[in-house]
Every structure is written in structure tokens, then in C-alpha cells.
Amino acid sequence: MTLKLEDILPHGFYSTEAVDKLVYARDASDYEGTCTAVAWPTTKQQLMNMIKFAKKEAGRFTIRGAGMNKVGSSVPANALVIDMTKLNKVIEWGHDSITVEAGMTLSECTQIVQKKGYYFPVKPLGHAACTIGGMIASNVLGLETYYGRMGEWVYELEIIDGKGDRQKITGEELRNFIGLEGITGVIYAAKLKLLSAPIEKSITVFKFNTLTALMDKVMVLDKNKSVMAIEFFDEFCSSLLGLEPALHLVVEYKEDVGVIKDKEEIKKLNELKEKISMLLTNKKYTEQEDPKIPYDQMSRLLNWLGKNGIPCYGHIKQQILCPAFKDDSRLIQDLYQIVPKLNGEIIGQQAVGIKRKKFLSQDKIKRYMRAKEKYDPEKLLNPSILI
């Protein structure tokens, strides 16, 4: 690749050093690619110039935020890695919004909006380091699942497409960028919706000895309009979290419908959702899946998981289960065979990346390819990702 970074970026904001290329050849997944160089742009114009220059030089780019995903979404395929983390400024305030550069971390954004008396509700696992752009590109589901996915909190995007042109994206067109993992354009900035305060809630914890009783309760709770979230923990996960070794549902209600109303107790129960993934990883259950399973088939999958000693927690109201496997477990492949037979989807809440693109439906692949052709016809951006 003959891209001359020194013509676009100041000294110290690009690298062709072997150590940097080695570091940026990987993200948090097990995949490793080939990084030809690394760039740390600090302005929108630099981004535009890099892409326009790459068109002339047959270059390719991989866009990277925090690099925290575990599916290879920011692994380069013989590409220059654009690290977005120095693009981290506030651009503009609105009466219920903030516009920020995409490299800003959620932690930084949260602190800034709180100082102004606002609240941003999407808080995924690993929220301390994840970037706004990465959250949009993956369309993450936060730990407070009742707020929905990241895309529901985006008013507008400013993107640089594969032609090197700047575009403002709103309305229906947002679907060509949110959740498409950078294959259609570099997200430079995002206008985010804000709340004045978090939703007031209360919690009730239910314990069960049988899966049948638990699912019967789930069906009742799902019809209750006061229920915002239903979190599931099996016996193993419950024990890790310091609960009794039984099946548990942690149910979050609007306002004061639930039994637990004390804010400190609620905070401790909220932390269970954040702790469980780390606790499972510490027990060597490092491979955590996220299938989406219809209610009428959920018992069948949970029974199979239980019989095979596979720990599981999940966001039941979203019909997402999170079974956890050890590195060398062959049961992951069995799961991939079982889920479609239960009319489920293997990809529930996490990104697709390299690891899971084989599980995309043909309809989604066709839609993504149409969007790719429209915004990045020369296929400069995030090669080998998603499609």
C-alpha cells in the first residue's frame, strides 16, 4: 500500500512500526489480520483526505474504536487501521441532545452530560472504554435492556462514505449505518438523544426450583405492562452472584410496583448484570453466546443447557439467552445446530464481525450488500467484516 500518511497526518499521528502493526492486527477476539499501518486522525478533514487518497492508491481501511468486540469487527484484512479515539470532542448541545465525535468514550460522554443535568441510558458491558462510534456501528443493547439498542438514541449521524464525501444521515437512512459495523461509512459524529433523568424503577427477585414454574411466571410477567425487564440466572450463575443455588428472575418494574424500592439495594441488584460475565470468564467460561429464542422454545434450550452443564443467564424479555462455554467446548457447534431448529437466531445482541457472518440471513446479506454498493462502491471500508 503506497498511501503516504505524512501527506495527510502530522508526525506522531501515524505509524508503520512493526510493533504498532502487530498490536492493531487484533481486537479482543481470537482473530488476527494484517495491519499495513495505523493512523490516529484528529479532524474530519483528515478522514476525508485519507479516504480520497486511498481511492487513488487502491488502499483499504479498517475502522476501530476501543477494539473491545470479540467477533473480529475491527480486525484488518491487509488494511490500514484508523483509530478513532482522538476524535473525542463535543460538537454541539441541543435542548435534549448532544453531538459528539465518534471516538469519545461512553464514560467521557456520561460524565459530560451528567454535569449538564442530563442522562444517557445505553450502558453496555465494558462501558468504561467503549466508544460512541463503536456502539452505533454494533447497535449495542445496554445492560438496562428496557432502553433498547443504541440506534434508538441516535437523531443524526455525520459520516464519511467510501467516496470520501461527508454526509448528514437522518431518518430511515440511518439503518444503512447503525449496526452495519463500518462497512458503509466512517461515523465521524453522532447527535444523541438525552433524558433528563433515568426511569424510576423497583425490583422483585423470584426464586424457582423448576424450569416449568419459571417459564409459567415469565409468561405472566411478559403481559404485565409495568414490567420493564426480566433477567434470568440459572443455578450456577446464581451461586456465582451470591444468591441461593436456584433458578432466579430479577424483574424490574416501572416506579414502585416491585418489592425492592431502596436505591442502594436496586444498585446492588443492577450490578449483578454487569458482574456475571466477568465471573463466568474467571471460571474459564470465556466463550459466551447470545441466541434469541422464542418463548415457546426457550424451555427446550434451557433444558439442553442444564443437562450439558452449560451455565446460562439472559435477558428474557428480549428473548435473549447467554450460555457460557469453556474454550475447548465442542458444545458450541451443537448450539449452532440446535438454535435454528428452535426457530431461533444465533445472533441476539452482540456484533457479527468475522466470526458470525456465516449466520446472517440471506435477506440481511442482500440488504447490507445494497447499502455497501451505494455508499462504498469501491469496497475501501472494513473489508471482510459482516459480508
C-alpha positions as a Python dict, from the first residue, in 0.01 Angstrom:
ca = {
    (1, 'M'): (0, 0, 0),
    (2, 'T'): (156, 331, -110),
    (3, 'L'): (-62, 564, 94),
    (4, 'K'): (165, 845, 215),
    (5, 'L'): (36, 919, 560),
    (6, 'E'): (283, 1202, 610),
    (7, 'D'): (98, 1398, 340),
    (8, 'I'): (-223, 1388, 544),
    (9, 'L'): (-134, 1349, 913),
    (10, 'P'): (124, 1528, 1128),
    (11, 'H'): (423, 1338, 1263),
    (12, 'G'): (328, 1118, 1558),
    (13, 'F'): (-27, 1056, 1435),
    (14, 'Y'): (56, 767, 1204),
    (15, 'S'): (280, 465, 1228),
    (16, 'T'): (424, 190, 1013),
    (17, 'E'): (626, 49, 1301),
    (18, 'A'): (613, -329, 1334),
    (19, 'V'): (503, -319, 1698),
    (20, 'D'): (205, -94, 1620),
    (21, 'K'): (103, -305, 1324),
    (22, 'L'): (120, -615, 1543),
    (23, 'V'): (-95, -458, 1816),
    (24, 'Y'): (-358, -334, 1570),
    (25, 'A'): (-373, -663, 1380),
    (26, 'R'): (-608, -789, 1653),
    (27, 'D'): (-902, -675, 1860),
    (28, 'A'): (-1045, -854, 2167),
    (29, 'S'): (-1139, -1156, 1955),
    (30, 'D'): (-923, -1457, 1869),
    (31, 'Y'): (-880, -1336, 1512),
    (32, 'E'): (-563, -1185, 1372),
    (33, 'G'): (-532, -996, 1045),
    (34, 'T'): (-273, -793, 860),
    (35, 'C'): (-233, -427, 951),
    (36, 'T'): (-38, -223, 696),
    (37, 'A'): (-22, 96, 905),
    (38, 'V'): (-203, 279, 1184),
    (39, 'A'): (-348, 630, 1176),
    (40, 'W'): (-483, 848, 1457),
    (41, 'P'): (-676, 1129, 1283),
    (42, 'T'): (-779, 1433, 1485),
    (43, 'T'): (-1000, 1616, 1231),
    (44, 'K'): (-1285, 1540, 994),
    (45, 'Q'): (-1082, 1677, 702),
    (46, 'Q'): (-803, 1428, 771),
    (47, 'L'): (-1056, 1143, 749),
    (48, 'M'): (-1190, 1272, 419),
    (49, 'N'): (-841, 1318, 277),
    (50, 'M'): (-732, 968, 379),
    (51, 'I'): (-1025, 802, 205),
    (52, 'K'): (-994, 1013, -111),
    (53, 'F'): (-621, 942, -126),
    (54, 'A'): (-680, 571, -72),
    (55, 'K'): (-910, 560, -375),
    (56, 'K'): (-617, 665, -592),
    (57, 'E'): (-378, 419, -426),
    (58, 'A'): (-611, 116, -404),
    (59, 'G'): (-590, 133, -26),
    (60, 'R'): (-830, -18, 225),
    (61, 'F'): (-925, 85, 578),
    (62, 'T'): (-1041, -85, 895),
    (63, 'I'): (-1221, 147, 1135),
    (64, 'R'): (-1150, 93, 1504),
    (65, 'G'): (-1287, 237, 1826),
    (66, 'A'): (-1187, 69, 2151),
    (67, 'G'): (-1135, -269, 1981),
    (68, 'M'): (-1331, -445, 2255),
    (69, 'N'): (-1555, -667, 2043),
    (70, 'K'): (-1499, -1043, 2049),
    (71, 'V'): (-1613, -1126, 1697),
    (72, 'G'): (-1338, -964, 1488),
    (73, 'S'): (-1525, -647, 1388),
    (74, 'S'): (-1205, -441, 1382),
    (75, 'V'): (-954, -698, 1255),
    (76, 'P'): (-781, -562, 941),
    (77, 'A'): (-764, -764, 618),
    (78, 'N'): (-444, -620, 471),
    (79, 'A'): (-572, -275, 560),
    (80, 'L'): (-469, 47, 729),
    (81, 'V'): (-632, 79, 1071),
    (82, 'I'): (-795, 412, 1151),
    (83, 'D'): (-805, 452, 1529),
    (84, 'M'): (-1090, 694, 1600),
    (85, 'T'): (-1017, 757, 1968),
    (86, 'K'): (-854, 1101, 1922),
    (87, 'L'): (-1177, 1229, 1766),
    (88, 'N'): (-1342, 1275, 2103),
    (89, 'K'): (-1479, 1628, 2128),
    (90, 'V'): (-1826, 1770, 2197),
    (91, 'I'): (-1951, 1944, 1882),
    (92, 'E'): (-2287, 2086, 1987),
    (93, 'W'): (-2558, 2085, 2253),
    (94, 'G'): (-2932, 2078, 2186),
    (95, 'H'): (-3225, 2112, 2424),
    (96, 'D'): (-3244, 1730, 2456),
    (97, 'S'): (-2934, 1619, 2265),
    (98, 'I'): (-2557, 1625, 2242),
    (99, 'T'): (-2350, 1591, 1925),
    (100, 'V'): (-2011, 1429, 1981),
    (101, 'E'): (-1727, 1293, 1774),
    (102, 'A'): (-1741, 917, 1737),
    (103, 'G'): (-1415, 844, 1920),
    (104, 'M'): (-1547, 976, 2250),
    (105, 'T'): (-1584, 700, 2506),
    (106, 'L'): (-1919, 638, 2669),
    (107, 'S'): (-1755, 706, 3005),
    (108, 'E'): (-1646, 1053, 2889),
    (109, 'C'): (-1986, 1123, 2735),
    (110, 'T'): (-2169, 1015, 3050),
    (111, 'Q'): (-1962, 1246, 3270),
    (112, 'I'): (-2017, 1540, 3036),
    (113, 'V'): (-2395, 1500, 3009),
    (114, 'Q'): (-2434, 1443, 3383),
    (115, 'K'): (-2260, 1774, 3455),
    (116, 'K'): (-2530, 1941, 3244),
    (117, 'G'): (-2807, 1758, 3428),
    (118, 'Y'): (-2882, 1500, 3156),
    (119, 'Y'): (-2874, 1122, 3136),
    (120, 'F'): (-2772, 891, 2852),
    (121, 'P'): (-2923, 547, 2910),
    (122, 'V'): (-2740, 292, 2691),
    (123, 'K'): (-2471, 127, 2901),
    (124, 'P'): (-2331, -195, 2753),
    (125, 'L'): (-2090, -438, 2912),
    (126, 'G'): (-1745, -280, 2900),
    (127, 'H'): (-1899, 66, 2902),
    (128, 'A'): (-1595, 228, 3063),
    (129, 'A'): (-1391, 204, 2743),
    (130, 'C'): (-1632, 158, 2451),
    (131, 'T'): (-1664, 444, 2203),
    (132, 'I'): (-1981, 611, 2080),
    (133, 'G'): (-1899, 521, 1720),
    (134, 'G'): (-1837, 157, 1807),
    (135, 'M'): (-2164, 136, 1998),
    (136, 'I'): (-2352, 273, 1696),
    (137, 'A'): (-2169, 53, 1447),
    (138, 'S'): (-2259, -255, 1655),
    (139, 'N'): (-2602, -122, 1762),
    (140, 'V'): (-2537, -249, 2113),
    (141, 'L'): (-2800, -347, 2366),
    (142, 'G'): (-2727, -194, 2705),
    (143, 'L'): (-2743, -359, 3045),
    (144, 'E'): (-3063, -163, 3111),
    (145, 'T'): (-3235, -351, 2830),
    (146, 'Y'): (-3564, -161, 2854),
    (147, 'Y'): (-3397, 145, 2700),
    (148, 'G'): (-3345, -51, 2381),
    (149, 'R'): (-3049, -54, 2145),
    (150, 'M'): (-2805, 226, 2070),
    (151, 'G'): (-2971, 307, 1739),
    (152, 'E'): (-3288, 414, 1916),
    (153, 'W'): (-3094, 702, 2075),
    (154, 'V'): (-2943, 847, 1758),
    (155, 'Y'): (-3102, 1154, 1597),
    (156, 'E'): (-2842, 1206, 1329),
    (157, 'L'): (-2504, 1082, 1205),
    (158, 'E'): (-2231, 1263, 1019),
    (159, 'I'): (-2042, 1010, 811),
    (160, 'I'): (-1761, 997, 558),
    (161, 'D'): (-1857, 749, 289),
    (162, 'G'): (-1630, 529, 79),
    (163, 'K'): (-1601, 806, -180),
    (164, 'G'): (-1452, 1041, 78),
    (165, 'D'): (-1764, 1257, 87),
    (166, 'R'): (-1929, 1394, 402),
    (167, 'Q'): (-2298, 1322, 455),
    (168, 'K'): (-2555, 1402, 723),
    (169, 'I'): (-2774, 1095, 780),
    (170, 'T'): (-3118, 1105, 941),
    (171, 'G'): (-3447, 915, 946),
    (172, 'E'): (-3482, 588, 757),
    (173, 'E'): (-3135, 622, 604),
    (174, 'L'): (-2978, 566, 948),
    (175, 'R'): (-3045, 193, 907),
    (176, 'N'): (-2769, 184, 644),
    (177, 'F'): (-2511, 271, 912),
    (178, 'I'): (-2641, 170, 1254),
    (179, 'G'): (-2539, -191, 1315),
    (180, 'L'): (-2350, -224, 987),
    (181, 'E'): (-2010, -230, 1159),
    (182, 'G'): (-1845, 38, 947),
    (183, 'I'): (-1886, -124, 604),
    (184, 'T'): (-2080, 171, 457),
    (185, 'G'): (-1901, 469, 605),
    (186, 'V'): (-1684, 611, 880),
    (187, 'I'): (-1904, 752, 1156),
    (188, 'Y'): (-1743, 1088, 1232),
    (189, 'A'): (-2006, 1229, 1470),
    (190, 'A'): (-2341, 1144, 1626),
    (191, 'K'): (-2628, 1351, 1760),
    (192, 'L'): (-2759, 1155, 2060),
    (193, 'K'): (-3092, 1180, 2239),
    (194, 'L'): (-3073, 1255, 2611),
    (195, 'L'): (-3306, 1210, 2906),
    (196, 'S'): (-3345, 1450, 3196),
    (197, 'A'): (-3318, 1156, 3441),
    (198, 'P'): (-3324, 774, 3444),
    (199, 'I'): (-3658, 597, 3468),
    (200, 'E'): (-3759, 536, 3830),
    (201, 'K'): (-3789, 165, 3898),
    (202, 'S'): (-3832, -103, 4161),
    (203, 'I'): (-3729, -470, 4161),
    (204, 'T'): (-3866, -806, 4271),
    (205, 'V'): (-3648, -1119, 4284),
    (206, 'F'): (-3824, -1450, 4221),
    (207, 'K'): (-3674, -1791, 4303),
    (208, 'F'): (-3777, -2121, 4137),
    (209, 'N'): (-3697, -2487, 4180),
    (210, 'T'): (-3823, -2594, 3837),
    (211, 'L'): (-3791, -2457, 3488),
    (212, 'T'): (-4162, -2514, 3426),
    (213, 'A'): (-4258, -2288, 3714),
    (214, 'L'): (-4012, -2024, 3599),
    (215, 'M'): (-4144, -2017, 3241),
    (216, 'D'): (-4503, -2004, 3363),
    (217, 'K'): (-4409, -1694, 3563),
    (218, 'V'): (-4229, -1542, 3262),
    (219, 'M'): (-4546, -1567, 3053),
    (220, 'V'): (-4745, -1388, 3323),
    (221, 'L'): (-4479, -1118, 3366),
    (222, 'D'): (-4450, -1058, 2993),
    (223, 'K'): (-4814, -945, 2982),
    (224, 'N'): (-4765, -703, 3271),
    (225, 'K'): (-4722, -352, 3128),
    (226, 'S'): (-4537, -241, 3440),
    (227, 'V'): (-4254, -490, 3376),
    (228, 'M'): (-3956, -331, 3201),
    (229, 'A'): (-3700, -611, 3221),
    (230, 'I'): (-3681, -980, 3315),
    (231, 'E'): (-3328, -1101, 3387),
    (232, 'F'): (-3261, -1475, 3422),
    (233, 'F'): (-2986, -1654, 3617),
    (234, 'D'): (-2954, -2033, 3635),
    (235, 'E'): (-2836, -2220, 3945),
    (236, 'F'): (-2466, -2189, 3861),
    (237, 'C'): (-2483, -1819, 3779),
    (238, 'S'): (-2696, -1754, 4087),
    (239, 'S'): (-2435, -1915, 4308),
    (240, 'L'): (-2156, -1711, 4148),
    (241, 'L'): (-2352, -1396, 4228),
    (242, 'G'): (-2406, -1491, 4593),
    (243, 'L'): (-2770, -1590, 4551),
    (244, 'E'): (-2914, -1926, 4655),
    (245, 'P'): (-2830, -2208, 4410),
    (246, 'A'): (-3169, -2197, 4239),
    (247, 'L'): (-3323, -2051, 3925),
    (248, 'H'): (-3384, -1676, 3961),
    (249, 'L'): (-3567, -1399, 3781),
    (250, 'V'): (-3474, -1041, 3864),
    (251, 'V'): (-3773, -837, 3746),
    (252, 'E'): (-3756, -460, 3700),
    (253, 'Y'): (-4079, -260, 3721),
    (254, 'K'): (-4177, 94, 3641),
    (255, 'E'): (-4187, 312, 3952),
    (256, 'D'): (-4279, 137, 4282),
    (257, 'V'): (-4460, -178, 4168),
    (258, 'G'): (-4175, -408, 4276),
    (259, 'V'): (-4091, -521, 4630),
    (260, 'I'): (-3744, -361, 4645),
    (261, 'K'): (-3755, 18, 4632),
    (262, 'D'): (-3442, 121, 4819),
    (263, 'K'): (-3197, 280, 4573),
    (264, 'E'): (-2889, 119, 4725),
    (265, 'E'): (-3044, -228, 4706),
    (266, 'I'): (-3152, -162, 4349),
    (267, 'K'): (-2799, -52, 4263),
    (268, 'K'): (-2656, -377, 4404),
    (269, 'L'): (-2902, -586, 4203),
    (270, 'N'): (-2822, -388, 3889),
    (271, 'E'): (-2457, -476, 3936),
    (272, 'L'): (-2541, -845, 3901),
    (273, 'K'): (-2595, -794, 3528),
    (274, 'E'): (-2252, -639, 3495),
    (275, 'K'): (-2068, -888, 3718),
    (276, 'I'): (-2191, -1216, 3576),
    (277, 'S'): (-1994, -1212, 3251),
    (278, 'M'): (-1667, -1139, 3433),
    (279, 'L'): (-1737, -1404, 3699),
    (280, 'L'): (-1800, -1667, 3431),
    (281, 'T'): (-1482, -1567, 3250),
    (282, 'N'): (-1288, -1608, 3576),
    (283, 'K'): (-1424, -1963, 3593),
    (284, 'K'): (-1285, -2029, 3240),
    (285, 'Y'): (-1621, -1989, 3067),
    (286, 'T'): (-1473, -1750, 2814),
    (287, 'E'): (-1699, -1818, 2516),
    (288, 'Q'): (-2036, -1653, 2576),
    (289, 'E'): (-2306, -1679, 2309),
    (290, 'D'): (-2631, -1483, 2277),
    (291, 'P'): (-2903, -1672, 2085),
    (292, 'K'): (-3250, -1524, 2054),
    (293, 'I'): (-3511, -1790, 2128),
    (294, 'P'): (-3892, -1762, 2110),
    (295, 'Y'): (-4073, -1810, 2440),
    (296, 'D'): (-4240, -2133, 2332),
    (297, 'Q'): (-3899, -2294, 2265),
    (298, 'M'): (-3699, -2144, 2549),
    (299, 'S'): (-3757, -2434, 2792),
    (300, 'R'): (-3617, -2679, 2539),
    (301, 'L'): (-3291, -2489, 2505),
    (302, 'L'): (-3260, -2427, 2878),
    (303, 'N'): (-3315, -2797, 2943),
    (304, 'W'): (-3042, -2886, 2695),
    (305, 'L'): (-2804, -2636, 2851),
    (306, 'G'): (-2878, -2770, 3200),
    (307, 'K'): (-2824, -3134, 3100),
    (308, 'N'): (-2487, -3045, 2950),
    (309, 'G'): (-2372, -2836, 3245),
    (310, 'I'): (-2361, -2513, 3045),
    (311, 'P'): (-2411, -2203, 3265),
    (312, 'C'): (-2665, -1953, 3138),
    (313, 'Y'): (-2810, -1613, 3216),
    (314, 'G'): (-3022, -1396, 2991),
    (315, 'H'): (-3246, -1104, 2906),
    (316, 'I'): (-3571, -1296, 2899),
    (317, 'K'): (-3798, -1008, 2796),
    (318, 'Q'): (-3583, -965, 2485),
    (319, 'Q'): (-3583, -1347, 2444),
    (320, 'I'): (-3202, -1347, 2455),
    (321, 'L'): (-3014, -1619, 2644),
    (322, 'C'): (-2642, -1602, 2719),
    (323, 'P'): (-2496, -1953, 2761),
    (324, 'A'): (-2127, -1966, 2854),
    (325, 'F'): (-1878, -2227, 2729),
    (326, 'K'): (-1520, -2317, 2803),
    (327, 'D'): (-1263, -2254, 2527),
    (328, 'D'): (-1235, -2612, 2407),
    (329, 'S'): (-1605, -2700, 2428),
    (330, 'R'): (-1744, -2877, 2124),
    (331, 'L'): (-2092, -2799, 2252),
    (332, 'I'): (-2079, -2453, 2091),
    (333, 'Q'): (-2115, -2615, 1750),
    (334, 'D'): (-2405, -2820, 1885),
    (335, 'L'): (-2570, -2496, 1998),
    (336, 'Y'): (-2535, -2357, 1646),
    (337, 'Q'): (-2719, -2663, 1516),
    (338, 'I'): (-2995, -2656, 1778),
    (339, 'V'): (-3090, -2285, 1770),
    (340, 'P'): (-3226, -2279, 1411),
    (341, 'K'): (-3430, -2592, 1483),
    (342, 'L'): (-3599, -2398, 1766),
    (343, 'N'): (-3686, -2115, 1525),
    (344, 'G'): (-3423, -1903, 1697),
    (345, 'E'): (-3145, -1674, 1582),
    (346, 'I'): (-2780, -1736, 1670),
    (347, 'I'): (-2704, -1362, 1674),
    (348, 'G'): (-2904, -1198, 1952),
    (349, 'Q'): (-2731, -890, 2090),
    (350, 'Q'): (-2362, -888, 2001),
    (351, 'A'): (-2193, -778, 1680),
    (352, 'V'): (-2143, -1002, 1376),
    (353, 'G'): (-1785, -926, 1269),
    (354, 'I'): (-1590, -1207, 1108),
    (355, 'K'): (-1689, -1480, 1348),
    (356, 'R'): (-2063, -1483, 1291),
    (357, 'K'): (-2127, -1353, 941),
    (358, 'K'): (-2198, -1708, 823),
    (359, 'F'): (-2513, -1699, 1038),
    (360, 'L'): (-2663, -1391, 870),
    (361, 'S'): (-2985, -1448, 678),
    (362, 'Q'): (-2982, -1405, 302),
    (363, 'D'): (-3222, -1112, 335),
    (364, 'K'): (-2981, -928, 565),
    (365, 'I'): (-2682, -1006, 343),
    (366, 'K'): (-2864, -866, 40),
    (367, 'R'): (-2963, -551, 228),
    (368, 'Y'): (-2610, -497, 356),
    (369, 'M'): (-2463, -551, 9),
    (370, 'R'): (-2703, -297, -144),
    (371, 'A'): (-2601, -42, 119),
    (372, 'K'): (-2233, -123, 62),
    (373, 'E'): (-2268, -70, -311),
    (374, 'K'): (-2441, 265, -256),
    (375, 'Y'): (-2203, 419, -3),
    (376, 'D'): (-1874, 233, -59),
    (377, 'P'): (-1880, 101, -417),
    (378, 'E'): (-1501, 53, -432),
    (379, 'K'): (-1510, -151, -109),
    (380, 'L'): (-1250, 52, 77),
    (381, 'L'): (-1405, 25, 425),
    (382, 'N'): (-1384, -266, 669),
    (383, 'P'): (-1307, -544, 420),
    (384, 'S'): (-1404, -899, 530),
    (385, 'I'): (-1635, -764, 806),
    (386, 'L'): (-2004, -857, 816),
    (387, 'I'): (-2038, -962, 450),
}
